[in-house]
Amino acid sequence: MVAFYRLPRRFSSPWEVLLAGALLAVSYHHVFFSQNARGYTAFLFFALLSTDLFLTVLEAVRRRTLLVYAGVAALTTYAQPFGLFLPMGHLLVALPVA
């Protein structure tokens, strides 16, 4: 829930993010399909966290933040093989910005 709060908080008010989290917690489809998607839980957590760290790196490049981002991106890839596409997508976004 912390990772879900951090990323949307960049774009919305705290009340909107808390309402979204509450709706996600009681949503029938989310609860039903989360019972079958346990393998994707770590992937979703690390994907949200790495995207938040990526946005932090874009704001101000710091060596420590880059190392933490690289570690979390590696964990995203480790959690699910599809996670390899997330750092690649971040790289495609970062190239025009740099």
N, C-alpha and C positions, 0 to 999 in steps of 0.2 A: 504494500500500500504506500510505503514511503516513496518508492520509485515512481509510482503512478501519480503521487502528489507533486513531486519535484518538477517533472517535465511540463505538465499543463500549467503549473503555477507561473511559468514564464509568460504565458499568453492570456491567462484569465485571472479573475479575482479569487481570493481564497474560498469564498462561499460557493462559487460555481464549481471549483475543483472538488470541494467536499461533497457537494450535491452529486456530482458525477461519480465519485467513489461510492457514495451510499446507494445510488441507483445500480451501479455495477455489482455491489455486494448482494443485492436482493433480486436482481434480474433473473428471471426463470431460465432464459437461454444460457446465460453465463454460468449459473450454478449447475445446470444439467450438463453442459458440454465440458465444464472444467473437471468433472469426474472422469471423463475420458481423455483429457488432454494433460495429464500430469507431466508428461515428458516436455511439454512446451512451457511449463511454469518458469523454469530457470532461464530458458531462452528469452521469454518476455521480460523478466526482471533485468537481465543483463542488457537486453536491447534498449529498454527505457533508460537505464543508467548510462550506457555508453552514448546514447543520443544526447542526454543532458550534459555529459562531459564534453562531447564534441562541440556543442553550442558554447560551452564555457571556454574551450580552446579557441574557438573563432572570435570570441570577445577579447581575450587577452592570452597570448601564447606564453605559457610557462612550462618549464621542463618537467616539473613534478606532475602537473596536470596531464601532460602528454604521456608520461609513463603510466599513470593510472588509467588513462583512456586506452592505451595499448593493452594493458592487462585485462581490463574489462571487455574490450573487443575480442581478445583471445578467448576469454571465458564464454562469450557469446557464441563464438565459433565452436568451442568445445561442447557446449550444451546442446547444440543442434547444428548439423552440417549446413543448413540453410543460413546460419548465422554468418557465414563467409560473405554473403552479399551485403550485409549491413556496413562493415567497414569499407567495402568497395563503393557503396553508395555515398558514404560520408566523404570518401576521397573525391568522387565526381563532383560533389557539392563544393568541396574545399578548393579545387583547382581554379575555378573562375574567381573565387573570393581572394585567393592568394595572388 
